[in-house]
Amino acid sequence: MNAGLDLAAASYLVVAIGSDPLTAEVAQSWIAEAESVAPTTLVVLDSMAAQPDREVLADMLVRARVGVRVLIAGGRYDVLQALAFAREHGTLAYELDSRVTHERDLPVYCAHCRGTHRVAATPGGEVACPGCRRQLEVHEHHSAVLGSYLASAAQARELTS
C-alpha cells in the first residue's frame, strides 16, 4: 500500500491474487480501512495466468463505476499483469494501487516469440524463454501496457566475425 487509501473513492475493489499469506494480510488491511469509507468488494483469484480468474476480474471491472479505486495485492507477476489488465479494461492510473507481496516470479515479454511468460528471474538477469527456448536477457525496461519486462536474446549484443 502506498500512502494510504484514496479517501475520495466512491467504492473500492480489493483484488487478492495467490495464496501467499502476506497477500491475504494486505487485502484484509485494505478492507478494514476501506469499509469505513465506501462500499468495498473483495475478489480472490488464484493467478492472472488462469483464464477463469481473468474472466472474473474482467467482470468486476466492467461492473465498476466512476469513483472506484482498484487495490491489487499479490506476487510481482500477478500484480503487474493485473494492473495492465485493469488498464486495458478502462481503469485509469489514479484509480489503481498495488502491493507486491513477493518477487519470486516476473512477467517477461519475449521479443522473439512475442509471448508474455511467468519466469523465475530478475531484471538484468538471464532466463530461458518458456515459449521459444531462447536464452533471454531480461531488460530493466518495464511496460505498463503489457504488464511485463522486455526480454531479448542474451547474445544479441555480441558481434560475430
N, C-alpha and C positions, 0 to 999 in steps of 0.2 A: 504494500500500500504506500502510496506517495505521501503527500502532506495531509492525508485525511480525506474523508468523503466530501464531495461537492454537495453542500447543503442546499443548493438551488434546484436540485433534482426534483422532478415530479414523480419519479419512480426509479427503482433500482432492479437490475437483473444481475444476480451474482452467479457466475459460472465457475464451478469447481471441476477441474479435469484431472483424472488419475486417482490413484489410491495412496499417494504419499500423505502421511499423517499431517505434515505441515500445510498441505493444500486444504485439508479439512479445517485445520485451526484458523487459517487465514479467512476462509469462507465464513466460518462461524463468527469471527470477529467483525467482518463486514456486515453480516446480517444483524448482529446485535446493535451495531451503530445505525445501520440504515433503517431498520424497522421503526426507530423512534422519529424518523424524519419523513418517510414516504412509503407507499406500498412497495413491498420487496418480494421478489421471486427468486428462488434458488433452483438452479439446474445443475445436476451432477452428471458428468459424462465420463466415459472410460478413456477415450482417446480421440483426438482430432483426425487420426488416421482411419477411424471406423466410420463408414458411410452412414449407418443409422444414427450415430452421435452427431454427425454433421447435419443430418436432416432435422434432428431435434433442435439444434441450435438455430438453424435457418428458420424454423417455425417460430421460435421465441423471438427472433429478431424481426420477423415480419409482423408479429403482434405488437411490438414495441411502438410507443407513441412519442411524440415530441416531448423532450424533457427527461427521457430515460438516461440513466448512467449505467453502463455495462462494465462490471468488475470481473476480471478474469484471473483465476489463480490456477497454477499447475506447473509442470515441468517446462523447461525452456522450449522444447519442440512444440508442445501443445499450446502454450501461451502465444508464441509468435504466429502459429498457424491460425489460432482463434482470433487474434487481433486482425490479421489480414482478411479472414473470412467475414468478420463483423464489418470491416470497411467495405468489402465487396457487396455486402447487403445493406449499405447505406448509412452505417453508423459513422458519425463524424469523430475526428480525433479528440475533441474536447469531451466527448461523451464516453470515452474509453479510459479505463485504468486497469493496471495489471500488477501481478506479483509473481515472479518466478520463484518456485519453491525448491527446485533443484536444477542442476545443469548437467545431468548425465547424458542427455541427448541433444541433438542440434538438427534443425531443418536445413538441408543443403539443397540448393538448386544446381544441378549439373548442367553446365553449358553445352555438353555434348549430347546427352540423351534427352535433355530438356525436361527432366522429371525432378520433383522435389521428394527427397528421401529423408527418413529419420536415421541418423548415424550417431555413433559414439565418437565425437570429435570436438575440437575446439577451433575457433578462428585462428588461422596461422598454421594449423596442423595439416596432416595428410590423412586420407582415408580412401578405401576402395569404394567406388560407386556401386550401390546395390543394383542399379539399373543397367549400366553398360560395362561395369567391371574395370573401368579405367582407374588408375591411381590419380586421385584428385588432390589439389591444394585447395584448402578452404580459405577464401579471402576474407579480409576484415569487413568487406562491403556487405551490408545488410539491406535487403529490400523490404520495406514495409508493405508494399503491394503484394509481393509474393510470400511474405512471412518467412523468409529464409535467407541464408547466406549464399553468396555466389561461390561456386567451385569450378575449377577448370583443371585440365591435365597438368599434373605436377611437373612434368618435364617440358612443358611448353616454352619456358624461358631459356632452355638450353639451346645453344647453337650447334648445329651439326655441320660437319665439313664435307 
